[in-house]
Amino acid sequence: MDRILQEISVVGRKLEGMDNAMVALTAETKSMRLEIAGFQSQISGLDQGVTTVEAQAASWASKDQELLHLQSRLTDLEDRSRRNNIRLLGIPEGTEGADIPSYLRDMLPKLTDITFDPPLEFQRAHKLGPKRQDGKGRPRPIIACMLHQGQARQLLKTARTQGPLRLGTLEKLLSADFSRETAERRRAFLSLRPRLRHLDVKFGLFEPARMWITKNGESRTFHDPEDLRIFLEGLQDTSQTLEKTAQSSSPSQDVQG
């Protein structure tokens, strides 16, 4: 009987230990649930943060597009405001005297061999940039705003068709006047001329800054020099692939002695 009581006592102590373990396990489980709930709350907060960042990024991208559109419109307006302008290079410093409009009114008809009726009229004309103190280096360009756009167009058309103009022994360059952004795009287009010629592509640069090309009877117009550069890279890759294919498929000829 005593032995049975002892065994019952042992079992009771074991059950009590198991109860204590269950209490501890329950407490630990509750703690883990609280930690998991905290993690879930943090993850939810991170998700909301990511959503906010994505919304901000989309808003910034939209604003960037708006700024680019506004910049494009401003450039277009500036180019339009310069349509009556001409730019003249190659006039030695001091030759123009104090009255640049009078100098141009007398010089331009001789330079272009055009008789203007009525005579050329200018709203304003000036040298671009500060005067060089040493008098050395390239002469500053003259920017002149014509009163009549038709006279400006006639001068520029003559300059395009005749190429560099000469007055005496000096060569003068007469060109349109563009905004800084448009002038940079034109320079970028012109820098691609060697590639265009190498690929046997016909091309023409039109105002204000559009490059027209023709290859194998197909014509395209580009407004962005980078788009044209990428197009030419693809054209060159295609040309090289065709050349390699033609070389590999050509029959070999044995030389007989």
PyMOL commands that set and color helices and strands:
alter all, ss='L'
color gray80, all
select helices_A, chain A and resi 2-81+100-112+149-162+180-190+193-198+225-249
alter helices_A, ss='H'
color red, helices_A
select strands_A, chain A and resi 85-89+122-127+142-146+165-167+170-176+202-206+210-215+218-222
alter strands_A, ss='S'
color yellow, strands_A
deselect
rebuild
show_as cartoon
